[in-house]
């Protein structure tokens, strides 16, 4: 795949610095940057799931086992208890 990108002056200087320091082509520098960024983003997703699981945020609700299918009945019972039969 060929890509074309517009870089501001600072990004252009950084790219040139990376080329000089590593003796790599622009293509190789971009490929390495994509690989590093991919690792950062993909690890971030799994890290977030780990944090939610560790803190009990995932699956921390309490209630009847059939709440997802019988929620209307539970709402009606709650309203009846709170407001009586109207």
Steps between C-alpha positions, in 0.01 A plus 500: 500500500626844416420785736531874473502714811525868579737574787542827681850638551553335839388158378717535192802580717426201721477272200830630365660452843378140515637434153842641591520318832383163374634514144161371384278608214183701548303184425680304772456778757126522419462121521668493842284789618184322390610180675573685827175695487305182424652328804417799720138518387433126502651459847299796624177325413585184689635709788168683533310170514741374768445813709122474475507131594741556792288780646176304471355748253421222256228267624449687826124538482259323729144398432278216394643261243209559263507880520597544135191314381253586778590865562148625422349275767758618755430865412127448537546329837725783621256769388211315661686477830598868486175650370239233564251389238380804311 
